[in-house]
Amino acid sequence: MSVPSNQKIIVALDAPDLSSALALAEPLAGEGCVFKIGLQLFTAVGPSIVKKIQSLGARVFLDLKFHDIPNTAREAVASAVALGVDMTTIHLAGGPAMVSAAVKAAESSKTLVLGVTVLTSMDDTTLDLVGIRHPATDQVLRLTEMGANCQLRGVVASPHEITPLREEFGHSLVIVTPGVRPAGSALDDQRRVMTPGEAIRCGADYLVIGRPITSARSPRDAFLQILGEVHAAA
């Protein structure tokens, strides 16, 4: 898919309250980026935060990672669709019945359901501790194949799985990539990371970037610097 460089960047609004979220979003709203609303902000503010961000003329990625029995996941995705979000997430570990139910809930809408594969905070050692006895890349590919068989159209995967995913699935799936850190940035709790340029060259459609932008002295300047790197790599 062809996405303009500025629209490839998803800014994570990991803020504790409405005023903090708007202080981050308002200076960036005119730049064309997508805003990610995750568990912290959604739990603090509720569904109204989606409308607040949309009122700025921005697109919303509602990242709540639904993982439940099929009926509950379907209804949760239906609620996200009713909010008019552009993207939302489910955990592929919920299995094919849950994934199919979630995909069906959004099939006649603009909302893209994305399957979360393996969190970027996890590595092979962590997976082994939770009973998964094969490497992260293998797990990502297995879950993605299952999702694709359920008509899922996009996944969330770390930068290190982009190339294997493109080799296996071509451009049939949208790939949204967290774990993106500009060179020299702190890794925080991310483990499987790349720079923005590296991730784009590997074939990511969208990059999720939080603290390197939102914790910068000037989030807009940080965004524009990253945008330059994305544009050069695209």
Buried (B, 14 or more C-beta within 10 A) or exposed (E): EEBEBBBBBBBBBBBEEBEBBBEBBEBBBEBBBBBBBBEBBBEBBEBEBBEBBBEBEBBBBBBBBBBBEBEBBBBBBBBBBEBBBBBBBBBBBBBBBBBBBBBBBBEEBEBBBBBBBBBBBBBBEBBEEEEBEEBBBBBBBBBBEBBBEBEBBBBBBBBBBBEBBBEBBEEEBBBBBBBBBBEEBEEEEBBBBBBBBBBBBBBBBBBBBBBBBBBBEEBBEBBBBBBEBBBEBE
